[in-house]
Amino acid sequence: MSEKVCDHHDTARRKMARRCGAALLSFVFVFLLIILLVWAILQPKKPRFTLQDATIFNLNISAPNVISTTVQVTVNSRNPNSRIGVYYDRLDVYATYRSQQISYYTVIPPVYQGHKDVNVWSPFLYGNNVPVAPYNGIALAQDQSNGAINLLIKINGRVRWKVGSFISGRYHLHVACAAYIPIGNSKNTGIVIGYAVKYQLSQTCTVNV
């Protein structure tokens, strides 16, 4: 009798395990189906960034390995989604030259961007006697004498997505805007504003979320 009872219990446990496994697979299938349907309905897209212009107040090489910078950039951010809002919790903007940071972080205050909305920011980027590799200081001086420099304006931050009343967790945002600035180029000298020169760029940025 004891062997029959044990066999009965083993069979019951196997049936229960199969039922739990089937229920788990069904749950996973339904969950993935819901995600697929939500994605198909919402069609989420990354925000689009454009570097509109750059105003050079100061770009000075006081030594081969020391650069001072004062640049104001205008960045346009557009939310292409018609059903998803974007919370920009924090955005840090800075300038780099040949993969080296030449300005401090400038913080853009948190902001919510609604459906199809556009935000425009014009932060100042400062760098006072920032140490760089000696060859980068020499290269920047050479680029200036040649009439054009290539800066990379970077924006790092965190974003959250809003769908109806649902707000997602935070995601890292990385934006890179190439800024080809024709300093001293006689064909495109920019707009002189006091002691500064403003250059129209309208260059699309790369965005990774």
N, C-alpha and C positions, 0 to 999 in steps of 0.2 A: 504493500500500500504506500509506503514512504517513497518508493521510486516513482510510482505513478503521480503522486502529489508533486514531487520535484519536477517531473517532466511537464506537468500541467503549468507549474509556475514559470518554468523556462519558456514554454510556448507563449504564455501571457506576456512575459517581459519582451520577447522578440516582437510580438504584435504591437506592443506599446512603443517599442523603439522605432518600428517601421512607421507607425502613425505619427510619432514626433518628427521623424525625418521628413515625411511627406508634408506635414504642416509647415516645417521650417522652409522647405523648398518652395512651397506655395507662397509663403510670406515674402521670401526673397524675390520671387518672380513678380508678385504684385507690386512690391516696393520699386523694383527696377522699371516696371511698366509705368508706374506713376511718374518717376523721374523722367523717363523718356517722353511722356505726354506733356509734362510741364515744360520741358526743354523745347519741344516742338511748338507749343502754344506761345511761349514767351520769346523764343529765339534770342537768347541773351547775346549781347555784343559788348566788347570792351569799349571804354571811353576813348574818344579820339582827341588827340592833342596836336596843336599847331603852334610853332614858334613864329609869331607875327613880325617882331622886330627886336633889335638890340641897340641900345644907346650906350656908347662908350664914353665914360667920363674920365677914366684913367686906366691905362694899361702900361705900367712902367716896369722896366727891368733895372733895378738899382745895382744888381750884381749878377754874375752868370747863374747863380743858384737862388736868387731872390726876386719874386714878382709881386707887385702890388696891383690890385684890380678894383675898379669900381664900374660896374656894368648894370644897367637896368634892362630887363627883358620883358616882353609882353607875350604871355602864353594864353592861348585859347583852348578851352576844354569843352567838348560837346558830348552829351549823353545821347547816343543814337537809338536807345531803347524806348519803345512806346508804352511799355508796361512795367519797367524796372527803374527805380530811382537809385541814386548813388550817394552814400555818405562818405565824404572825404574827411576822415578823422584826423589825419595829420599829413602834411606834405612838406618835405624838406627840399629846397631848391639850391643848387650850387653849380659852379662852372668848373670844367676840367679842360686841360690842354695836354695833348699827347698822353692820356690816361693818368694824369696827375691832377689832383684837386688844387685849384688856385684861388678859391673863394671859400668863405665860411658858409655854413648852412643858414639859409633864410627860411623861416617858417611861415607857411600860409595858414591862416586860421581855419579851423574846421568849418565845413559848409555842406549843405545838402543840395544835390543837383537833381531836379525833377525830370520827368519824362521829356526827352527832346530838348532839354534846357542847355544853355550855353553859359559858361563862366569865363571871365577874362581877368587874369591876374598880371600885375606889373611889379614884381618884386625887384628890389635892389640887391645885387650880389657884391659883397665886399671881401677884399682880401688884402691885409696890410702886412707887407714883408713876409709873404708865405714862402718857405723854403721849398725848392724843387731841385730835381737833378740838374747838374750844371749844363748837360747837353740840351736840356729843355729850354733853359734860359737863352742859350745861344741860338737854338732853333727858332724861338719866338722872335728874337731880334732880327734874324734873317728873314722870317716871314713878313715882318713889318716893313722891312726895306724892300721886299719883293711886291708889296702892295695888297696882301691878303693873309688872313689868319683863319684857322679852323678851330673853333671852340666847340665843346660838347656841353650843352646845358642838360643837367640831370635832375629828375624829380623822383624822390623816393617817398613812399608813404604807405598808409593803410586805408582800405576802403571796405565798406559794407554795402550789401545790396538790399533794397527794399521792394518787396512785392506785396501790394495790399498792406496788411498790418504786420506781415512777417518781415523780420530783419535778420539777415544772415550774420554769421561770425565775421571776423576781420580777415581780410586777404591783403597780402603785400602787393603794392603797386610800384612798378619801375618804368619810368619814362625817360627816353633819351632823345634830345633834339640837337641835330647837327646844325651849327651856326657858321656858315661861310661868310666872313665879314671882309669886304674889300677895302681895308684901311689904306688910304693914300692912293687908291686907284682913280686915275683921272676920269675914267668913263663912268664911275659910280662912286662919288665921294660922299654920298649920304646927305642928310639934312643937318646943317649946323644949328645947334640950339645952345646959345651961350658958349660955354667952354666944352660942350659935348657934341658928339656927332651921332645922329640916329640913322640906322640902316634898316630898310625894309627887307624882310626875309621871306615870310610866308612859306616856311618849310615844315613838312609833315614830320611828326615825331613817331618813334616806335614805342609801343606800349605792351608791357607784359604784366599780367595779373596772375 
